[in-house]
Amino acid sequence: MTNTDLKLKNIMRKIKTLGLALLLSLVFFGCTPDSNHLIRVRNQLSESITLRIGSVNYGSVNSGSTTDYKSVGEGSHTISGNSESGNQLSGSLSVSGEGTHKWTFTILSDGGSNFVED
């Protein structure tokens, strides 16, 4: 083998080693767990409400009922809506955490609200 062949062989070995190291780094450090936040709305008012949390529309929620869970992104969200009699509902909430989390946002019978992780 010539001196040039040895140099080429060493360069190829270094490229393969670097490629393997990059691949292993991507496998171990390149993937972050997905976050999935699901929120449902429970209406304890004596009238129906229409409600949005961020960009997610829950539509009309009847008195005494609870919606299905809907996916909401991680972070802070504005709450907006109206009661059947025309009262405006507003506020904000924040969700965070890795993995899947289920939350319930409750409109209480006295007009207040409660937000808890299930």
Backbone bond lengths (Angstrom), bond angles and torsions (degrees), N, CA, C in turn:
res aa  C-N    CA-C-N  psi(-1)  N-CA   C-N-CA  omega(-1)  CA-C   N-CA-C  phi
1 M - - - 1.426 - - 1.522 109.30 -
2 T 1.306 114.41 139.33 1.463 118.46 -179.93 1.515 110.08 -85.05
3 N 1.322 114.23 167.50 1.459 121.24 179.02 1.530 110.94 -61.42
4 T 1.315 116.83 -36.73 1.464 121.98 178.55 1.521 110.45 -66.30
5 D 1.325 117.13 -40.94 1.465 121.36 178.19 1.528 111.14 -62.45
6 L 1.324 118.04 -39.63 1.463 121.65 178.44 1.527 111.21 -65.83
7 K 1.319 115.69 -41.17 1.470 119.77 178.47 1.527 110.39 -63.25
8 L 1.325 116.30 -43.93 1.471 120.70 178.56 1.521 111.20 -62.63
9 K 1.324 116.09 -41.83 1.464 121.07 179.55 1.537 110.26 -62.86
10 N 1.331 117.49 -42.50 1.465 121.48 177.96 1.528 111.74 -65.02
11 I 1.308 116.81 -40.44 1.470 120.81 178.46 1.533 109.84 -63.92
12 M 1.338 116.82 -43.88 1.470 120.65 179.84 1.534 110.80 -63.88
13 R 1.313 117.77 -38.92 1.463 121.71 178.05 1.538 110.10 -63.44
14 K 1.329 116.24 -42.20 1.467 120.56 179.25 1.526 110.92 -65.11
15 I 1.329 116.90 -40.40 1.474 120.95 178.52 1.528 110.26 -64.12
16 K 1.327 117.61 -43.21 1.469 121.07 179.03 1.526 110.91 -64.32
17 T 1.333 116.62 -42.61 1.465 120.87 179.43 1.522 110.44 -63.64
18 L 1.324 117.10 -44.24 1.464 121.30 178.85 1.532 110.82 -63.66
19 G 1.339 116.25 -42.59 1.468 120.58 178.32 1.521 111.80 -61.38
20 L 1.318 116.73 -43.07 1.459 121.08 178.52 1.529 111.09 -64.77
21 A 1.325 116.37 -40.91 1.471 120.33 178.56 1.527 110.78 -64.14
22 L 1.320 117.93 -41.41 1.467 121.13 177.54 1.526 111.28 -64.41
23 L 1.306 117.05 -42.85 1.467 121.28 179.07 1.526 111.10 -62.00
24 L 1.316 116.98 -45.97 1.466 120.22 178.89 1.530 111.17 -64.88
25 S 1.313 117.49 -36.80 1.467 120.66 177.66 1.523 110.59 -62.98
26 L 1.318 116.69 -42.09 1.462 120.00 178.45 1.519 111.40 -63.69
27 V 1.311 116.71 -41.65 1.464 120.39 -179.48 1.523 111.05 -64.03
28 F 1.319 117.52 -45.49 1.458 120.71 -174.81 1.521 114.38 -83.88
29 F 1.324 118.14 -33.51 1.460 120.29 -172.85 1.522 114.02 -116.69
30 G 1.304 117.82 -12.19 1.459 120.79 -174.77 1.506 114.94 -83.06
31 C 1.299 118.16 -15.20 1.460 121.01 -177.19 1.519 109.54 -106.06
32 T 1.324 115.83 124.36 1.457 120.01 173.90 1.518 107.87 -108.94
33 P 1.323 118.16 146.28 1.459 120.21 -179.94 1.526 110.94 -61.83
34 D 1.311 115.62 140.00 1.464 120.29 176.95 1.519 109.54 -76.11
35 S 1.316 114.55 144.75 1.455 120.09 174.95 1.522 107.86 -103.27
36 N 1.310 116.32 137.13 1.454 121.66 177.88 1.516 107.17 -135.97
37 H 1.324 116.01 110.18 1.458 121.29 -179.58 1.519 108.73 -108.56
38 L 1.323 114.89 124.23 1.460 121.80 -178.90 1.519 108.28 -115.73
39 I 1.336 115.30 128.37 1.470 120.18 -179.54 1.521 108.75 -124.16
40 R 1.333 114.66 137.45 1.461 120.67 171.74 1.527 107.17 -118.92
41 V 1.339 115.58 161.47 1.466 121.44 -179.02 1.514 108.77 -118.25
42 R 1.321 115.02 131.30 1.471 121.89 176.33 1.538 106.92 -113.83
43 N 1.325 116.53 128.31 1.466 121.88 -178.28 1.528 109.92 -108.94
44 Q 1.346 116.00 110.05 1.464 120.32 176.88 1.530 112.24 -103.08
45 L 1.330 116.82 6.80 1.462 119.88 174.46 1.526 110.07 -70.01
46 S 1.318 116.60 165.68 1.466 120.66 179.02 1.529 112.11 -86.76
47 E 1.325 116.72 8.70 1.465 121.68 179.21 1.525 109.70 -142.10
48 S 1.329 115.36 163.21 1.466 120.77 178.82 1.525 110.49 -71.12
49 I 1.343 115.27 155.39 1.457 121.66 175.50 1.525 109.10 -133.13
50 T 1.316 116.81 153.57 1.459 121.73 166.65 1.518 105.45 -110.91
51 L 1.322 116.78 139.58 1.460 118.99 -170.99 1.523 111.97 -146.52
52 R 1.332 114.56 143.56 1.467 123.47 172.07 1.519 107.81 -126.99
53 I 1.324 115.82 139.33 1.459 121.72 170.39 1.521 105.00 -120.03
54 G 1.335 115.78 110.12 1.462 120.32 -172.80 1.513 108.50 61.87
55 S 1.315 116.56 -128.58 1.464 120.52 179.88 1.527 112.78 -92.91
56 V 1.331 116.95 2.55 1.463 121.01 -176.70 1.533 109.74 -91.96
57 N 1.323 115.92 121.84 1.460 122.36 -178.07 1.532 109.47 -96.09
58 Y 1.321 115.91 120.41 1.463 120.94 177.86 1.523 111.76 -92.57
59 G 1.312 116.69 -5.63 1.455 121.39 178.22 1.516 111.73 66.74
60 S 1.321 115.92 -152.13 1.458 121.97 -179.30 1.531 109.29 -83.79
61 V 1.328 115.33 126.18 1.463 121.28 179.21 1.528 106.87 -113.92
62 N 1.310 116.51 113.25 1.455 121.46 -177.20 1.522 111.73 -66.31
63 S 1.318 115.27 155.65 1.456 121.62 176.34 1.527 109.98 -57.67
64 G 1.330 116.14 131.66 1.462 120.86 177.46 1.509 115.17 79.03
65 S 1.322 118.07 5.54 1.470 119.08 -177.89 1.531 111.74 -111.20
66 T 1.326 114.37 167.39 1.457 122.69 179.21 1.524 108.08 -129.73
67 T 1.322 116.51 134.42 1.462 121.04 -179.76 1.530 110.59 -77.50
68 D 1.314 115.55 171.08 1.456 121.29 168.56 1.529 108.13 -72.93
69 Y 1.325 116.71 161.31 1.462 121.05 174.95 1.522 109.18 -69.20
70 K 1.331 115.70 142.36 1.464 121.78 173.59 1.517 107.97 -128.82
71 S 1.321 115.08 146.73 1.457 121.08 -178.20 1.525 110.82 -76.03
72 V 1.330 115.70 129.25 1.464 123.06 179.64 1.526 106.96 -129.18
73 G 1.306 116.96 136.90 1.456 120.92 -178.89 1.519 112.83 -66.77
74 E 1.323 115.74 159.69 1.455 121.43 177.97 1.522 109.61 -69.11
75 G 1.338 116.27 144.71 1.462 121.04 177.68 1.511 112.55 122.77
76 S 1.333 115.67 -164.84 1.471 122.23 -179.57 1.517 109.87 -90.95
77 H 1.333 115.04 143.83 1.465 120.97 -178.62 1.529 110.42 -137.33
78 T 1.315 115.34 143.46 1.454 121.75 175.19 1.526 109.09 -85.80
79 I 1.321 115.56 138.25 1.457 121.62 176.24 1.517 107.01 -104.70
80 S 1.319 116.59 131.43 1.458 119.81 177.35 1.522 109.43 -144.81
81 G 1.318 114.88 147.79 1.457 119.25 179.06 1.506 111.93 177.11
82 N 1.323 114.78 -176.26 1.457 122.66 -179.73 1.514 109.54 -141.43
83 S 1.325 114.45 146.18 1.460 118.85 172.69 1.525 108.40 -86.59
84 E 1.298 115.89 166.05 1.459 121.78 -179.82 1.535 111.80 -57.23
85 S 1.333 117.13 -33.27 1.467 121.07 -179.68 1.533 112.67 -85.38
86 G 1.341 117.34 1.04 1.458 120.76 174.73 1.516 115.59 99.96
87 N 1.324 118.48 0.55 1.462 119.90 176.57 1.523 109.92 -70.21
88 Q 1.335 115.34 137.22 1.464 119.49 179.48 1.518 110.87 -84.61
89 L 1.322 114.82 140.91 1.455 122.22 175.83 1.525 107.37 -111.73
90 S 1.331 116.68 132.50 1.461 119.12 178.26 1.519 109.83 -151.07
91 G 1.301 115.18 159.30 1.456 121.39 179.06 1.506 109.67 163.53
92 S 1.318 115.91 -163.80 1.456 120.73 177.12 1.520 109.21 -151.66
93 L 1.304 114.99 160.50 1.462 121.53 175.31 1.512 108.11 -149.60
94 S 1.328 115.02 163.71 1.452 120.75 -178.77 1.525 109.27 -135.86
95 V 1.332 115.82 137.15 1.461 121.26 176.68 1.520 109.29 -125.14
96 S 1.338 115.32 142.57 1.458 119.67 177.76 1.516 109.57 -156.89
97 G 1.309 115.20 167.54 1.458 121.75 178.01 1.510 111.08 124.62
98 E 1.323 115.87 147.84 1.454 121.40 178.57 1.523 109.80 -82.51
99 G 1.303 115.83 150.37 1.453 120.67 179.54 1.511 111.77 86.95
100 T 1.322 115.94 -163.38 1.464 121.95 -178.64 1.522 110.21 -95.34
101 H 1.326 115.61 131.53 1.458 122.11 177.78 1.517 108.57 -132.09
102 K 1.331 116.22 137.60 1.465 121.88 176.31 1.520 108.23 -112.94
103 W 1.313 115.46 135.24 1.460 122.76 -176.52 1.527 109.46 -129.59
104 T 1.349 116.05 153.59 1.461 121.39 172.87 1.526 108.65 -125.22
105 F 1.342 114.86 124.69 1.457 121.78 174.52 1.521 106.56 -102.72
106 T 1.339 116.61 117.44 1.465 121.37 -175.87 1.518 110.37 -111.67
107 I 1.343 115.70 128.65 1.462 121.50 169.35 1.521 105.01 -90.29
108 L 1.337 116.49 113.68 1.461 121.94 -174.80 1.526 111.39 -77.75
109 S 1.314 116.65 160.07 1.466 121.57 -176.82 1.528 112.77 -63.19
110 D 1.341 117.49 -24.07 1.469 120.09 178.38 1.531 112.70 -88.54
111 G 1.347 117.48 4.75 1.461 121.98 178.89 1.522 113.78 95.36
112 G 1.321 117.50 -9.95 1.459 120.46 176.33 1.520 110.55 -77.62
113 S 1.308 115.22 -173.36 1.470 118.12 179.55 1.534 109.31 -143.50
114 N 1.307 113.72 163.12 1.448 122.28 -179.44 1.523 107.28 -142.35
115 F 1.330 117.49 138.16 1.458 121.35 -179.53 1.517 107.92 -133.87
116 V 1.342 116.88 113.52 1.457 121.04 -176.98 1.521 110.22 -134.14
117 E 1.329 113.89 152.94 1.448 119.53 172.97 1.518 108.75 -84.32
118 D 1.321 116.15 131.96 1.465 121.73 -178.28 1.509 111.04 -75.97
